[in-house]
């Protein structure tokens, strides 16, 4: 085989490899979740660690969190969320201090208006708690059920993710509704992406409001592997004062089954 033919085959092989490994679509590290879904038929893992200090429920807290996503149709994605480990300390040193597994959730996200041209992508999501942990929570608290409306769009070189959230919080026989709003804006700087975010959640069990400001950077090591790090600062007395986090998003490079987009 001639040199020109070899170069042609190598080029086609490289193009095929690029097509076979789609880009990851991370939901971390912001509080906001993108309305767009992960590539259909591929498992995506979002893992990270969180260190927080000075909150109404703890003095310091370290947690490991994990999210698994699988898009099973062009507009439907399944979600599994867990915190395999949390370690908290409290000034009182009571029974809530120490290490224990965190909570486990499952749910789905469905695209109701796919983005096209100048039109944003709009999705709906529902998440339900499967396991309730006694571990202390950050300022947002925990929920039994949660419904979200998500909007994502690109404008003038910036990417926007906007979420509206309604959740059910419980304490014993008490049940209260929680309302949250998030706005995340990101912009590429070379290969880095910088994100800034403002978020607000009501705290119905203590009649307060948690408000925070988050900043993060992410870097694509490969199309299917993105690392991130950042911090969050609480802006109210009932908010966690400081949170630092780091993690990665990994899209498994092999499709689990054949998938064809509808014509």
N, C-alpha and C positions, 0 to 999 in steps of 0.2 A: 504494500500500500504506500502511495506516495506521501510526501510531507504535507502537501495541501490537503489531502484526504484525511490524514491523521489530525491536523488542526481542526478540520471541519467536525470530525467525530468528537473531539475533545470539547469543542465549543457547544455542540448539541448536548453532550453529557452534562456540562456545567449548567446549561439552561434548564435541563430536566431536573437536576438536583435542586436548583433554586425554586422551581415550581413545586417540587415535592415537599419542601419545607416552608410552610406558610409562616407569616409573622404572628407572634403572640399578641394578645390584646389584653394587657394587664388592667385589673381593677384596682390594684394597690399602686402606690401607697396612700392615696387620698381617701378621705371619708366617702367622697362621691364615687358612684359606680357608673361606668360608661353605659349608654343605652345600646351600643353595638355589641354583638355577640362574638365569641371566639370562633375560629375556623371550624366548620361543621365536620363532625366525625373524629376530631382530635381531642384528647384529654389535655387540659391545662391545669397546672398546679401553681398556686400562689402561696409562698411560705415566707414567714418573717418572724422577727423577734421585736418585742416592745418593752421599753423600760419607762416607767412613769413614777412621778413622785408628787406628794402633797395633794391629796384628794380627800373628800369627806369620808370615804370608806377605808383608806389606807394611808400609810406613810410612804412606802415604796412598793412597787409591783413590777414583776418581770413576767412576761407571758410569751408563749410561742403560739402563733396562729397559722391555720392552714385552710385554704379554700381550694376545692376541686370543681372544675367546670367542664361540662360536656354538652356541646351543641348537637342535638339529635335530629334537628330539621332546620331548614333555612331560617326559621323565625322562632325557634324554641330551644332554650338552654336549661339544663339541669344544674343545680348547685348543691354542694355539701360544704358546710363550714364547721370548723372545730377549733378548740384551743387545747392541744394535747397536754400542756403543762402551764400552770400559773404558780408563781411564788409571791406571796404578799407578806408585808410586815406592817404592824400597827403599833402605835405608841403604847397602847395598853397591853400589848402582847397576849391578846385573848385567843380563843380557839380558832378565829378566822385567819390568824397568821399561819404561815407555813406553805407547803407545796401540795397541790391537788390538781386533778384534771379540770379543765374549764368546760364550758357548755358546748352542745352540739346542735346544729341546725341543718335543715334541708329545705329546698324550695326550687323555684323555677323563675325564668325571665323570658318574656315573649315580646317580640317586636311587633308593634301595632301599626307604626308608620315608618317604613324604611326610608332612610335618607337618600336623596337624589338631587343633584345639582345644588341649589341653595336651600333645599328643604332639610331640616334636621331629622335625625333618627329619634323616634319616640318609642319607649318600651314600658311595659308593666311588669312588676315582679312581686312575688309572694314568698315569704320565708316563715317557717314554723320551727319552734324549739322542740327538739327530741329529748334532750337531757338537760336538767337544771343543776348547776353546780353551786355549792355553798361558798365558792371563792368570791372575794370582794370584786366589785365592778368599778370601771372608770366612770367618769361623770355622766355619760350617756345612759348608763344602766343597762339592764337586760330586758328582753321582751319575750312574750309567749308567741305572738303572731305579729307580722309586719307586712304592710303593703307599700309599694313604692311606685312612683311615676318617674321615669328617667328620660332626660333629653340630652342629646349630644350633637354638636355642630362645629364646623370650622369657619372662621371669619377673619380675614385680613392676616393670615398666618398664625392665628391663635386657635387653640382647641378649647371648647367649652363643654363641661359636664355639669348638669343641673339636676338635682334630685329633690323630690318632695316625698316625705315619709310619714306614714301614720302607723303607730305601733300600739300594742296592748301590753301595758306593764302590770304586774301583779305583785302583791305582798300579802300572803295568807289568803283571806277571802276578799281582799280589796282588789279591784280592777280599775285601772285608769288608762285613758288615752294619752299617748305621747305624740307630739307633732315636731317634725324636723325639716329643715331646709339646708341644702348645701350648694355651694357654687365653687367649682374648681376651674381655673384657667391655666393652661400650659402652653409653652412655646419652645421650639427647638433652638438650641445654641450649639451649632456644629452637630456632633453626634449625641450630645447631652440634651435632655429635655428637662426644663425647669417648670415646676408647678407651684402655684399659690392658691390657697383655698380659705374661704370663710364658711363656717357652719354654725347652726343654731339648733338646739333641741330643748324642748320643754322638759322639766323634771317634775312630773305630776305627783309623785309620792312625797315630795318635800316642798312643793309649790315654789320652785325656783326655775332658773333658766341656765343652761350650759351653753357657752359661746366660745369658739376657739378660732385660731388662725394657724394654718398649716403651711409649711414650705418643704419642698422635696425636690430631689434630682433623680433621674433615672438614666441608665446607659445600656444600650443594646450590645451585649457581648457577641451575640449572633441574632439572626432573625427570630429564633424561637427561645432565646434566653436573655432576659432583661433584669439587671440588678438595680436596686434603689436604696435610698436613705433619706432621712429628713427628720424634722421635729415639729411638734405642735405645742402651742402656748395657749392656755386657758385664759379667758378675759373676764370672767366673773368669779366671785368668791366661792361658788359651788362647783366651779370647773376644776379639773385636774390641772395643776399649775404648769407642769412640763411633761412632755412625752418625747422620747427619742426612739427611732425605729429604723430597721434595715431589713432587707429581704430580697427575694428574687421571684420572677415569674418564668416558668418553664413550660413550653408547649411540647408535648411528646411528638417527635418528628414522624411518627408512623400513624396513618389513619387506621382507626379500629375496624372500619368496614367501608365498603364502597358507598359513595354518596354522589348523587347527581342533583345539581340545581334545577328547579323546575323551569321550563321554558316559558 
